[in-house]
Amino acid sequence: MNPEPPELTYGTFNGFAYMPAMPGIAYRVLFRLLGTQEPGGRCLVTEDDLADALEVHRSLVGRGLQALIHARLVFRQTKGVYLLNPMISGGRSITEHLEAIGSLDPDDRLDVDDYQERYDTAVAQAKLEKEAKRLGRKTAGSVPAAEKATTAETGDVLQFSAARRRARRKPSQ
C-alpha cells in the first residue's frame, strides 16, 4: 500500500531543464522521491522501501541515489532521510520555496551552464576514490607469496578447492 503523499502547494521545476545524463534508475528513484516528498523536499524513505516500491534490487536503488547525489539533485541527511534540491522540490508557499532556493550554496544550483561537467567530474572523482579504496584493501589484505610458502612449510595442511581456486584448511581430526 502506498502512503498518501503530503500536500504541496507550490514548486518550480525549471531545474529539470539542466538535468544531466544519468543512469535510468536515477530518474525512477528521483520521480519516486518527488512524489513522496514532504513540503520543503524532505523524503523519509530507506533504500529497501524504494527498492520495494520500484520493484528493483536494493543495489540498483543505491546506484540511482549515488547518481542523484553526484548531480546535487538529492542530499543525504542521514540513513533514510533525503532532501531534494530546492530547485526541484515543492513547498507550502511561494515565499518558503523561493527562500529555500535563495539560501542554496552556489555550487548546489542547477541552473548553471557547466552542470553536466560538474556531474561528470563528481562521478569521475567518486570512481577514483572507490578504486583507491579497493586497491588499499587489496594491498592491506594480501599476503605476500613468501609468507604463504612459509605457512605451508610449517606443517599447516592446505588443499585447493577446485571450485573456488583458493587455499582452504583441512578440518582438524
HELIX and SHEET records of a PDB file:
HELIX    1   1 ASN A   14  TYR A   18  5                                   5    
HELIX    2   2 GLY A   24  THR A   36  1                                  13    
HELIX    3   3 GLU A   47  LEU A   54  1                                   8    
HELIX    4   4 ARG A   58  HIS A   70  1                                  13    
HELIX    5   5 ILE A   94  GLY A  102  1                                   9    
HELIX    6   6 PRO A  106  ASP A  108  5                                   3    
HELIX    7   7 TYR A  115  GLY A  141  1                                  27    
HELIX    8   8 ALA A  145  GLU A  153  1                                   9    
SHEET    1   A 2 TYR A  10  GLY A  11  0                                        
SHEET    2   A 2 GLY A  90  GLY A  91 -1                                        
SHEET    1   B 3 ARG A  42  LEU A  44  0                                        
SHEET    2   B 3 VAL A  81  LEU A  84 -1                                        
SHEET    3   B 3 VAL A  74  THR A  78 -1                                        
SHEET    1   C 2 LEU A 158  PHE A 160  0                                        
SHEET    2   C 2 ALA A 167  ARG A 169 -1                                        
END                                                                             
